[in-house]
Amino acid sequence: MFRTATASSLASRFFISINHPRIAPLTIPLASFTNHAPTNGGMSALQHQHNRRQEEEQQRKRRSVSGPLRFIAGSSFLSWFSKKTDDENTPESQLITIIKRSILSIQKEEYQKAEQMLHLALKMAQDLQSKDGITYIYDIMANLAMEVGDFAKAEKLFVNVMQRLFSDGFLEDHIKMLHISSKIAHLAQLQGHLDKAAQGFEWTLAKLEEKLKQLGDENGKEIRELWGITKNWYAQLLMDSKRFAEAKQAFLQAYEAYTEIHGMLTEEGLTILNNLSVACSNLEDYASAERFLKEAIALAAQIPDLSEAGVYKANLGLLYLQQGLLRQASEFCTFAWRYGKQHKHEETVIQANYCLEQIKAMQK
């Protein structure tokens, strides 16, 4: 099936939600090919399809929050820093150094080391009785748990952060709260709690839209960005729920919001384009699916060493295969296979291999 993006994996620019989750690219729905492929002995085609779909779902969940977190310390934490002395020998400065090193470790994907430093930082913050520091560390821990795929732990930590902010007087529609609400909804989705996720997304989007009306376009950039992130995640939920027409509209809105802030030459924006193509493919709108994929491929060519570019090529090959265009399918899937091997991108190789296997089966 098409994979839902997150990265991962879009962005958050504040004290709460300090990472820039990547969006994971969806892939062409493999189930649509089972009518063309002959049934082999042993495992049935239906069971083979079921196993592949289970494997893909696990990969999608891991990849929806994959990639190194891009930490951007927000205003609240920076203001907390600014109150402290520049003396590196003070306990506060030592705490700040450990927190910064833990963030660097996460960016390097040294997760166990980061976890150890965060627990040390938490103990130091508790000894210093720093409420802001404790809350910030819990937020980093929540993002780390989300990054490594411990979604239940991440949700529990985010709820803890939200409760601490409530106790500090933050209202439920504060931007920090809305960041957490969006992530908790996404975590519910990743754990298969689709009704809970839908309620969370819809509530968060409604609050963000109220704020955008109050602030206007010029003053609502941060709100607009979070709205786009949430729309993208909501679109993934709609894909999981087979509501493809609604997913298409949500992906379109997310793409517009993301590109107006970050421009068109970003990996995250291209992944939304790819996912938009997947939604169109599920609607059997192959012309639109091809158009969005070709646009993503053309833009990807302008980004050096983009690992996901091969997935887009494989998806285009699979799209042609859906329509019985074997020559075009073979061309793009062969290119994708070579690209995946060259860049050591497993998902590209898996998709390209599947496409090439189906082409051989259809030619018999």
ABEGO torsion letter per residue (X at the ends): XBBBBXXOXXBBABABGABBBBBBBBBBBAAAAAAABBBBBEBBAAAAAAAAAAAAAAAAAAAAABEBBBBBBBAAAAAAAAABBABAABAAAAAAAAAAAAAAAAAAGBAAAAAAAAAAAAAAAAAAGBAAAAAAAAAAAAAAAAAAGBAAAAAAAAAAAAAAAAAAGBBAABAAAAAAAAAAAAAAAAAGBAAAAAAAAAAAAAAAAAAAAAAEAAAAAAAAAAAAAAAAAAAAAAAAAGBAAAAAAAAAAAAAAAAAAAEABBAAAAAAAAAAAAAAAAAGBAAAAAAAAAAAAAAAAABBGBAAAAAAAAAAAAAAAAAGBAAAAAAAAAAAAAAAAAAGBAAAAAAAAAAAAAAAAAAX
